[in-house]
Amino acid sequence: QVQLVESGGGLVQFGGSLRLSCAASGSLFSMYNMNWYRQAPGKQRELVTAITSGANTNYPDSVKGRFTISRDNTKNTVYLQMNSLKPEDTAVYYCNAKWGIANHWGQGTQVTVSS
């Protein structure tokens, strides 16, 4: 079992940067595929980016070139570096861990980008 605690959200101006962190408790963190999702007001939750247990990454066009996901297995932590932020990036960002039938979610952290 894994518990996830997120941090790093906040208010930033257009073009600014934030780094989100997701700290995991429990065992076998390195075996989990880790994901960042976001949900804007009135919109469906969407996948932002993912990193597998083998450190392969995936980015949709909306964040490609601006966001970077990484993991530090020695610290049981996954990161989301966000640069060149836009108002449309405003959302609650959720950390997610998947391995087999296990599916764990963090509490979410608010990211607000002003114009």
Backbone bond lengths (Angstrom), bond angles and torsions (degrees), N, CA, C in turn:
res aa  C-N    CA-C-N  psi(-1)  N-CA   C-N-CA  omega(-1)  CA-C   N-CA-C  phi
1 Q - - - 1.452 - - 1.527 109.28 -
2 V 1.327 115.51 147.02 1.451 122.39 -177.86 1.523 108.91 -131.29
3 Q 1.328 115.76 136.07 1.453 122.16 170.57 1.521 108.94 -114.65
4 L 1.332 116.55 138.02 1.454 122.50 -173.60 1.520 110.69 -117.78
5 V 1.327 116.27 134.18 1.456 122.85 178.31 1.516 108.45 -126.59
6 E 1.327 116.45 121.27 1.452 122.56 -175.78 1.522 111.08 -102.03
7 S 1.333 115.39 153.41 1.451 121.90 176.09 1.522 109.09 -156.45
8 G 1.331 116.28 166.65 1.452 121.58 173.91 1.512 115.92 107.22
9 G 1.322 118.10 -7.98 1.447 120.24 178.44 1.516 111.89 -71.35
10 G 1.330 115.29 167.38 1.450 120.26 179.59 1.503 112.01 165.88
11 L 1.322 114.83 -165.52 1.456 123.04 179.76 1.519 109.75 -103.06
12 V 1.325 116.27 130.36 1.452 121.57 -179.32 1.522 108.93 -141.34
13 Q 1.321 116.42 151.22 1.452 121.35 179.76 1.528 110.93 -83.41
14 F 1.322 115.44 159.98 1.456 121.57 176.94 1.526 110.73 -48.31
15 G 1.336 115.82 131.90 1.451 121.62 179.60 1.510 115.14 87.14
16 G 1.313 117.53 -5.11 1.450 121.59 -178.61 1.512 113.26 -80.73
17 S 1.335 115.23 -175.95 1.459 122.13 -176.27 1.520 111.02 -132.61
18 L 1.318 115.48 151.11 1.453 123.90 172.43 1.518 108.58 -143.51
19 R 1.327 116.18 152.07 1.450 121.39 171.78 1.523 109.24 -123.35
20 L 1.317 116.08 118.46 1.442 122.26 176.44 1.521 110.11 -91.70
21 S 1.327 115.54 144.79 1.450 121.48 177.03 1.521 109.55 -123.67
22 C 1.313 116.09 147.04 1.455 122.77 176.36 1.517 107.53 -133.82
23 A 1.319 116.29 108.66 1.454 122.15 -178.90 1.518 109.81 -97.33
24 A 1.322 116.51 130.51 1.456 122.71 -176.18 1.518 110.77 -108.82
25 S 1.315 115.43 137.55 1.455 121.67 169.85 1.516 108.96 -104.71
26 G 1.316 116.26 163.70 1.447 120.45 -177.46 1.516 111.88 101.62
27 S 1.299 115.64 -176.06 1.450 121.86 -175.37 1.526 111.26 -104.22
28 L 1.310 115.19 164.57 1.458 123.98 171.97 1.523 113.40 62.46
29 F 1.333 117.22 35.12 1.459 120.99 178.53 1.525 111.66 -56.75
30 S 1.311 117.30 -38.22 1.457 121.10 -175.89 1.520 113.05 -64.86
31 M 1.328 118.13 -16.70 1.453 122.01 -179.81 1.526 112.94 -86.41
32 Y 1.321 117.82 -11.65 1.456 121.61 -175.56 1.519 111.89 -86.84
33 N 1.317 115.01 142.12 1.455 121.27 164.65 1.526 108.00 -82.68
34 M 1.330 116.58 130.89 1.457 121.73 -174.97 1.524 110.47 -111.95
35 N 1.323 115.15 140.70 1.458 121.27 -176.90 1.520 110.37 -136.03
36 W 1.331 115.14 150.65 1.460 122.26 166.94 1.523 108.70 -113.62
37 Y 1.322 115.96 127.41 1.451 123.73 172.88 1.522 109.14 -114.22
38 R 1.325 115.73 162.94 1.455 120.25 172.45 1.523 109.78 -143.45
39 Q 1.320 115.05 153.19 1.453 121.52 178.53 1.522 109.12 -138.69
40 A 1.315 115.55 115.10 1.452 122.16 177.51 1.524 109.41 -87.29
41 P 1.332 118.02 158.07 1.467 120.58 179.35 1.518 112.17 -55.71
42 G 1.321 116.24 128.20 1.448 121.90 178.33 1.516 115.39 75.44
43 K 1.320 117.52 7.09 1.451 121.09 -178.03 1.525 111.10 -121.85
44 Q 1.325 115.76 162.41 1.452 122.49 178.94 1.528 110.31 -77.03
45 R 1.327 115.51 149.08 1.452 119.96 176.08 1.527 110.10 -64.69
46 E 1.328 116.01 136.08 1.448 120.96 -178.00 1.519 111.00 -129.43
47 L 1.307 115.24 151.28 1.456 121.47 176.47 1.521 109.47 -74.90
48 V 1.330 116.19 128.60 1.459 121.76 178.35 1.522 110.66 -91.30
49 T 1.325 115.74 -49.56 1.454 121.11 179.69 1.520 108.95 -167.82
50 A 1.323 116.24 165.78 1.457 121.87 -177.24 1.514 110.33 -143.89
51 I 1.325 114.87 152.50 1.458 121.35 172.81 1.524 107.47 -138.97
52 T 1.321 116.30 129.38 1.452 121.27 -176.65 1.519 110.90 -85.02
53 S 1.335 115.05 173.88 1.457 120.08 175.10 1.522 111.43 -61.77
54 G 1.325 116.88 -24.08 1.447 121.99 176.34 1.514 113.93 -91.27
55 A 1.345 117.23 7.74 1.468 124.62 175.67 1.527 113.12 72.91
56 N 1.318 118.05 18.49 1.459 120.58 169.73 1.527 109.28 -76.36
57 T 1.320 117.00 142.20 1.461 121.87 -175.93 1.512 111.40 -121.42
58 N 1.328 115.42 159.25 1.454 122.59 -179.56 1.522 108.93 -144.16
59 Y 1.343 116.77 135.52 1.460 122.10 -179.28 1.519 110.07 -136.02
60 P 1.328 117.46 131.14 1.464 119.21 170.31 1.519 110.41 -74.06
61 D 1.323 116.11 164.48 1.458 120.66 -176.88 1.529 112.58 -61.11
62 S 1.321 117.34 -27.72 1.449 120.51 -176.36 1.528 113.33 -65.11
63 V 1.340 117.37 -24.72 1.459 120.50 -177.80 1.518 112.92 -122.86
64 K 1.310 118.21 -7.07 1.455 121.70 -177.34 1.527 110.52 -59.22
65 G 1.325 115.46 131.70 1.451 121.03 -178.18 1.508 114.43 88.24
66 R 1.331 117.74 -12.40 1.461 121.72 -179.78 1.530 112.54 -115.52
67 F 1.337 117.10 -36.12 1.461 122.39 -177.14 1.526 109.87 -108.17
68 T 1.326 115.77 147.73 1.453 121.87 176.95 1.526 109.61 -138.16
69 I 1.327 116.41 126.67 1.455 121.57 175.44 1.525 108.92 -100.53
70 S 1.318 116.19 142.93 1.453 121.36 177.52 1.521 108.83 -149.70
71 R 1.325 115.87 164.91 1.455 120.07 178.43 1.513 109.91 -140.49
72 D 1.317 115.17 148.25 1.449 123.02 175.61 1.522 106.54 -124.18
73 N 1.317 116.41 99.68 1.458 120.53 -175.09 1.528 112.43 -69.54
74 T 1.328 117.48 -22.28 1.457 119.69 176.73 1.518 111.86 -71.51
75 K 1.339 117.10 -21.77 1.455 122.34 179.00 1.529 112.85 -109.86
76 N 1.319 117.13 2.14 1.469 121.82 -177.55 1.531 111.23 52.58
77 T 1.322 116.07 45.95 1.455 121.14 -173.84 1.525 110.86 -136.22
78 V 1.329 115.70 140.48 1.449 122.79 172.12 1.527 107.86 -117.09
79 Y 1.339 116.59 145.57 1.450 122.48 -175.76 1.523 110.57 -123.31
80 L 1.317 115.23 153.91 1.452 121.78 170.27 1.523 107.91 -131.18
81 Q 1.326 116.32 106.36 1.453 122.02 175.30 1.520 108.57 -87.76
82 M 1.325 116.68 123.29 1.449 122.61 -177.18 1.521 109.14 -119.47
83 N 1.321 116.39 118.92 1.456 123.29 178.71 1.521 110.37 -118.87
84 S 1.320 115.78 163.43 1.469 122.03 178.46 1.524 111.47 50.26
85 L 1.304 115.96 49.14 1.459 121.15 -174.25 1.526 111.54 -67.83
86 K 1.325 114.18 144.33 1.453 123.08 -179.22 1.526 109.31 -120.42
87 P 1.328 117.96 157.61 1.464 119.38 176.95 1.522 113.57 -55.78
88 E 1.323 118.28 -32.31 1.448 121.00 179.02 1.525 113.60 -70.37
89 D 1.331 117.62 -8.19 1.454 121.34 172.87 1.525 112.41 -80.64
90 T 1.313 117.42 -9.20 1.455 121.57 -179.56 1.523 110.61 -60.22
91 A 1.334 116.38 124.58 1.455 121.83 -176.79 1.523 108.95 -177.57
92 V 1.324 115.49 170.23 1.451 121.41 165.78 1.519 107.28 -88.32
93 Y 1.314 116.35 126.38 1.459 121.98 -177.31 1.525 109.56 -102.58
94 Y 1.336 115.80 131.59 1.457 122.85 -175.42 1.523 110.79 -118.75
95 C 1.301 116.07 135.46 1.456 123.04 171.52 1.518 108.96 -89.29
96 N 1.325 116.73 140.87 1.456 122.52 -177.06 1.521 109.81 -139.08
97 A 1.336 116.03 139.26 1.460 122.58 178.28 1.517 109.56 -125.78
98 K 1.327 116.33 130.73 1.454 121.71 179.57 1.523 110.74 -131.21
99 W 1.329 114.83 137.37 1.464 122.41 174.34 1.514 107.73 -159.08
100 G 1.315 116.36 114.68 1.446 120.25 -174.88 1.514 110.41 60.58
101 I 1.337 116.08 -126.13 1.459 120.49 178.42 1.517 112.49 -88.13
102 A 1.327 117.53 -5.18 1.461 121.03 179.35 1.519 110.14 -75.08
103 N 1.342 116.04 139.07 1.455 122.17 -179.16 1.525 108.01 -149.79
104 H 1.337 116.66 106.95 1.460 121.60 -174.02 1.523 110.30 -118.70
105 W 1.332 115.30 146.76 1.458 122.49 -178.95 1.516 111.68 -127.33
106 G 1.328 115.69 144.47 1.447 120.88 169.89 1.514 110.96 -81.44
107 Q 1.332 115.84 178.15 1.459 120.94 -176.05 1.524 113.08 -80.59
108 G 1.312 117.55 -15.35 1.447 122.63 -177.76 1.518 112.23 92.47
109 T 1.324 115.84 146.73 1.459 121.73 176.36 1.528 108.75 -136.06
110 Q 1.326 116.07 136.45 1.459 121.84 -174.25 1.521 110.70 -81.00
111 V 1.327 115.55 130.91 1.456 122.91 171.54 1.523 107.62 -119.50
112 T 1.326 116.48 123.16 1.457 121.96 179.74 1.519 109.05 -124.75
113 V 1.324 116.28 125.70 1.461 122.52 -179.79 1.521 108.01 -115.47
114 S 1.314 116.84 118.93 1.453 121.48 -179.94 1.524 110.38 -86.94
115 S 1.316 116.20 154.79 1.448 121.46 -179.21 1.518 111.52 -84.66
